[in-house]
Amino acid sequence: MTIGRFANGSDSKRRVMGLAGEWERRQKLPGEAEPSAISIWKQPVYKPPKMDATRSGANDHLNIRSKGT
């Protein structure tokens, strides 16, 4: 079966799959949870707090050149 066999229509694939009639929204079941109301794309981005050295001069060793290769 090739993709060319499917007609180019809004309802043709539903017809081939055996789904007759127009699409209609599913009825909500009793006790069913509401969909999420927040968007993850509009939430603030987490920025971890900047870590300072525990005491002054604690990172001075980073400025000393290594004697190794």
DSSP file (Angstrom, degrees, kcal/mol; ACC not computed):
  #  RESIDUE AA STRUCTURE BP1 BP2  ACC     N-H-->O    O-->H-N    N-H-->O    O-->H-N    TCO  KAPPA ALPHA  PHI   PSI    X-CA   Y-CA   Z-CA
    1    1 A M              0   0    0      0, 0.0     2,-0.2     0, 0.0     0, 0.0   0.000 360.0 360.0 360.0 131.6    0.0    0.0    0.0
    2    2 A T    >   -     0   0    0      1,-0.1     3,-1.4     0, 0.0     4,-0.3  -0.709 360.0-115.4-110.5 162.9    1.4    3.4   -1.0
    3    3 A I  G >  S+     0   0    0      1,-0.3     3,-1.3    -2,-0.2    -1,-0.1   0.767 111.2  69.8 -66.6 -24.6    0.7    6.9    0.3
    4    4 A G  G 3  S+     0   0    0      1,-0.3    -1,-0.3     3,-0.0     0, 0.0   0.692  84.6  70.3 -65.9 -17.7   -0.6    7.8   -3.2
    5    5 A R  G <  S+     0   0    0     -3,-1.4     2,-0.3     2,-0.1    -1,-0.3   0.784  81.7  85.7 -70.4 -25.8   -3.6    5.5   -2.5
    6    6 A F  S <  S-     0   0    0     -3,-1.3     7,-0.1    -4,-0.3     2,-0.1  -0.612  82.5-127.5 -77.7 131.7   -5.0    7.9    0.1
    7    7 A A        -     0   0    0     -2,-0.3     2,-1.3     5,-0.1     6,-0.1  -0.366  20.5-111.8 -74.4 157.9   -7.1   10.7   -1.5
    8    8 A N  S    S+     0   0    0      4,-0.1     2,-0.3    -2,-0.1    -1,-0.1  -0.678  72.6 114.6 -92.6  83.2   -6.3   14.3   -0.7
    9    9 A G  S    S-     0   0    0     -2,-1.3     4,-0.5     1,-0.1     3,-0.3  -0.962  74.1-115.2-145.5 160.9   -9.3   15.3    1.3
   10   10 A S  S    S+     0   0    0     -2,-0.3     4,-0.2     1,-0.2    -1,-0.1   0.789 117.0  30.9 -69.6 -25.7  -10.0   16.4    4.9
   11   11 A D  S  > S+     0   0    0      2,-0.1     4,-1.8     1,-0.1    -1,-0.2   0.413  92.5  95.3-111.7   0.2  -12.1   13.3    5.6
   12   12 A S  H  > S+     0   0    0     -3,-0.3     4,-2.3     1,-0.2     5,-0.2   0.886  84.8  48.0 -66.6 -40.3  -10.4   10.7    3.3
   13   13 A K  H  > S+     0   0    0     -4,-0.5     4,-2.0     1,-0.2    -1,-0.2   0.876 110.9  51.9 -68.9 -35.5   -8.0    9.2    5.9
   14   14 A R  H  4>S+     0   0    0      1,-0.2     5,-3.1     2,-0.2     4,-0.3   0.880 110.1  50.0 -65.2 -35.9  -10.8    8.8    8.4
   15   15 A R  H ><5S+     0   0    0     -4,-1.8     3,-1.1     3,-0.2    -2,-0.2   0.909 109.9  49.4 -68.5 -42.4  -12.9    7.1    5.8
   16   16 A V  H 3<5S+     0   0    0     -4,-2.3    -1,-0.2     1,-0.3    -2,-0.2   0.868 109.7  52.3 -64.5 -36.2  -10.1    4.6    4.9
   17   17 A M  T 3<5S-     0   0    0     -4,-2.0    -1,-0.3    -5,-0.2    -2,-0.2   0.504 120.8-109.7 -79.7  -2.1   -9.6    3.9    8.6
   18   18 A G  T < 5S+     0   0    0     -3,-1.1     2,-1.0    -4,-0.3    -3,-0.2   0.669  72.6 139.5  85.9  16.2  -13.3    3.1    9.0
   19   19 A L      < -     0   0    0     -5,-3.1    -1,-0.2    -6,-0.2     2,-0.2  -0.815  36.6-163.0 -95.9 101.8  -14.1    6.1   11.0
   20   20 A A        +     0   0    0     -2,-1.0    -5,-0.0    -3,-0.1     0, 0.0  -0.510  43.1  17.7 -86.8 152.1  -17.5    7.3    9.7
   21   21 A G  S    S-     0   0    0     -2,-0.2     2,-0.1     2,-0.0    -2,-0.0  -0.056  96.5 -42.9  85.2 175.4  -19.0   10.7   10.2
   22   22 A E        -     0   0    0      1,-0.1     2,-0.3     0, 0.0    -2,-0.0  -0.377  62.6-102.2 -76.6 155.5  -17.7   14.0   11.3
   23   23 A W        -     0   0    0     -2,-0.1     2,-0.3    -4,-0.0    -1,-0.1  -0.584  41.8-175.6 -76.1 138.4  -15.3   14.4   14.2
   24   24 A E        -     0   0    0     -2,-0.3     3,-0.1     3,-0.0     0, 0.0  -0.987  32.7 -92.8-136.3 150.7  -16.8   15.6   17.4
   25   25 A R        -     0   0    0     -2,-0.3     2,-0.1     1,-0.1     0, 0.0  -0.278  46.5-107.8 -61.6 139.8  -15.2   16.5   20.7
   26   26 A R        -     0   0    0      1,-0.1     2,-0.3     0, 0.0    -1,-0.1  -0.429  33.5-114.0 -68.4 139.7  -15.1   13.6   23.3
   27   27 A Q        -     0   0    0     -2,-0.1     2,-0.2    -3,-0.1    -1,-0.1  -0.578  31.7-114.7 -76.7 135.6  -17.5   13.9   26.2
   28   28 A K        -     0   0    0     -2,-0.3    -1,-0.1     1,-0.1     3,-0.1  -0.500  27.9-127.7 -72.0 135.0  -15.8   14.4   29.6
   29   29 A L    >   -     0   0    0     -2,-0.2     3,-1.8     1,-0.1     2,-0.2  -0.492  33.4 -92.6 -79.4 151.8  -16.3   11.6   32.0
   30   30 A P  T 3  S+     0   0    0      0, 0.0    -1,-0.1     0, 0.0     3,-0.1  -0.450 113.3  16.6 -64.7 134.2  -17.6   12.3   35.5
   31   31 A G  T 3  S+     0   0    0      1,-0.3     2,-0.2    -2,-0.2    -2,-0.0   0.491  89.8 147.4  83.0   3.6  -14.7   12.8   37.9
   32   32 A E    <   -     0   0    0     -3,-1.8    -1,-0.3     1,-0.1    -4,-0.0  -0.503  51.6-109.8 -74.8 140.6  -12.2   13.4   35.1
   33   33 A A        -     0   0    0     -2,-0.2    -1,-0.1    -3,-0.1    -4,-0.1  -0.329  30.4-110.3 -70.1 149.7   -9.4   15.8   35.9
   34   34 A E        -     0   0    0      1,-0.1    -1,-0.1    -2,-0.0     3,-0.1  -0.434  40.0 -98.8 -72.9 152.4   -9.2   19.2   34.2
   35   35 A P        -     0   0    0      0, 0.0    -1,-0.1     0, 0.0     0, 0.0  -0.327  54.4 -78.0 -68.4 159.0   -6.4   19.8   31.7
   36   36 A S        -     0   0    0      1,-0.1    -3,-0.0    -3,-0.1     0, 0.0  -0.313  37.9-161.3 -59.6 136.0   -3.4   21.7   32.8
   37   37 A A        +     0   0    0     -3,-0.1     2,-0.3     2,-0.0    -1,-0.1   0.515  65.2  75.7 -99.2  -7.2   -4.0   25.4   33.0
   38   38 A I  S    S-     0   0    0      3,-0.0     2,-0.5     2,-0.0     3,-0.0  -0.762  72.0-134.7-107.4 153.9   -0.3   26.6   33.0
   39   39 A S    >   -     0   0    0     -2,-0.3     3,-1.0     1,-0.1     4,-0.3  -0.910   2.9-151.4-105.2 127.2    2.1   26.7   30.1
   40   40 A I  G >  S+     0   0    0     -2,-0.5     3,-0.5     1,-0.2    -1,-0.1   0.732  97.0  60.5 -68.6 -19.3    5.5   25.3   30.7
   41   41 A W  G 3  S+     0   0    0      1,-0.2    -1,-0.2    -3,-0.0    -3,-0.0   0.700 103.7  48.6 -80.4 -19.4    6.8   27.8   28.1
   42   42 A K  G <  S+     0   0    0     -3,-1.0    -1,-0.2     2,-0.1    -2,-0.2   0.347  87.5 107.8-101.9   5.2    5.7   30.9   30.0
   43   43 A Q  S <  S-     0   0    0     -3,-0.5     2,-0.1    -4,-0.3    -3,-0.0  -0.504  80.2 -97.5 -81.0 151.1    7.1   29.8   33.4
   44   44 A P        -     0   0    0      0, 0.0     2,-0.4     0, 0.0    -1,-0.1  -0.381  40.8-113.0 -66.4 147.9   10.2   31.6   34.8
   45   45 A V        -     0   0    0      1,-0.1     2,-0.3    -3,-0.1    -3,-0.0  -0.664  29.1-115.6 -85.1 133.8   13.5   29.9   34.1
   46   46 A Y        -     0   0    0     -2,-0.4    -1,-0.1     1,-0.0     0, 0.0  -0.512  30.8-173.7 -70.6 129.2   15.3   28.5   37.2
   47   47 A K        -     0   0    0     -2,-0.3     3,-0.1     3,-0.0    -1,-0.0  -0.975  21.4-132.4-123.5 115.3   18.6   30.2   37.9
   48   48 A P        -     0   0    0      0, 0.0     3,-0.1     0, 0.0     2,-0.0  -0.288  34.9 -93.1 -65.1 151.8   20.7   28.7   40.7
   49   49 A P        -     0   0    0      0, 0.0     2,-0.3     0, 0.0     0, 0.0  -0.357  44.6-104.2 -65.2 144.7   22.1   31.1   43.3
   50   50 A K        -     0   0    0     -3,-0.1     2,-0.6     1,-0.1    -3,-0.0  -0.529  33.3-135.3 -71.7 129.1   25.6   32.2   42.5
   51   51 A M        -     0   0    0     -2,-0.3     2,-0.2    -3,-0.1    -1,-0.1  -0.762  19.2-161.0 -90.9 123.0   28.1   30.5   44.8
   52   52 A D        -     0   0    0     -2,-0.6     2,-0.0     1,-0.1     0, 0.0  -0.587  33.5 -86.5 -94.0 161.5   30.7   32.7   46.3
   53   53 A A        -     0   0    0     -2,-0.2    -1,-0.1     1,-0.1     3,-0.1  -0.362  34.8-124.3 -64.0 148.2   34.0   31.5   47.8
   54   54 A T  S    S+     0   0    0      1,-0.1     2,-0.3    -3,-0.1    -1,-0.1   0.805  90.4   4.5 -68.3 -28.2   33.7   30.5   51.4
   55   55 A R  S >  S-     0   0    0      0, 0.0     3,-1.6     0, 0.0     4,-0.2  -0.974  93.9 -82.0-149.6 160.5   36.5   33.0   52.4
   56   56 A S  T 3  S+     0   0    0     -2,-0.3    -2,-0.0     1,-0.2     4,-0.0  -0.426 115.0  20.0 -66.5 137.7   38.6   35.6   50.7
   57   57 A G  T >  S+     0   0    0     -2,-0.1     3,-1.2     1,-0.0     4,-0.3   0.497  82.8 125.1  84.5   4.5   41.6   34.1   48.9
   58   58 A A  T <  S+     0   0    0     -3,-1.6     3,-0.3     1,-0.3    -2,-0.1   0.790  78.2  41.6 -68.6 -26.0   40.1   30.6   48.7
   59   59 A N  T >  S+     0   0    0     -4,-0.2     3,-1.4     1,-0.2     4,-0.3   0.181  79.4 107.2-106.8  17.7   40.5   30.5   44.9
   60   60 A D  G X   +     0   0    0     -3,-1.2     3,-1.6     1,-0.3     4,-0.4   0.787  67.7  71.2 -63.7 -26.0   43.9   32.1   44.7
   61   61 A H  G >  S+     0   0    0     -3,-0.3     3,-0.9     1,-0.3    -1,-0.3   0.739  86.0  67.1 -63.6 -21.2   45.4   28.7   43.9
   62   62 A L  G <  S+     0   0    0     -3,-1.4    -1,-0.3     1,-0.2    -2,-0.2   0.727  95.4  56.1 -71.7 -20.5   43.7   28.9   40.4
   63   63 A N  G <  S+     0   0    0     -3,-1.6     2,-0.5    -4,-0.3    -1,-0.2   0.547  86.6  94.4 -88.0  -8.0   46.0   31.8   39.5
   64   64 A I  S <  S-     0   0    0     -3,-0.9     2,-0.1    -4,-0.4    -3,-0.0  -0.736  80.1-121.6 -89.0 128.0   49.2   29.8   40.1
   65   65 A R        -     0   0    0     -2,-0.5     2,-0.1     1,-0.1    -2,-0.1  -0.428  27.3-114.6 -70.4 139.9   50.7   28.1   37.1
   66   66 A S        -     0   0    0     -2,-0.1    -1,-0.1     1,-0.1     0, 0.0  -0.463  10.1-147.7 -74.6 144.8   51.1   24.4   37.3
   67   67 A K  S    S+     0   0    0     -2,-0.1    -1,-0.1     2,-0.0    -2,-0.0   0.594  73.8  88.7 -86.3 -12.2   54.6   22.9   37.2
   68   68 A G              0   0    0      1,-0.1    -2,-0.0     0, 0.0     0, 0.0  -0.050 360.0 360.0 -75.9-176.8   53.4   19.8   35.4
   69   69 A T              0   0    0      0, 0.0    -1,-0.1     0, 0.0    -2,-0.0   0.472 360.0 360.0 -75.8 360.0   53.2   19.3   31.6
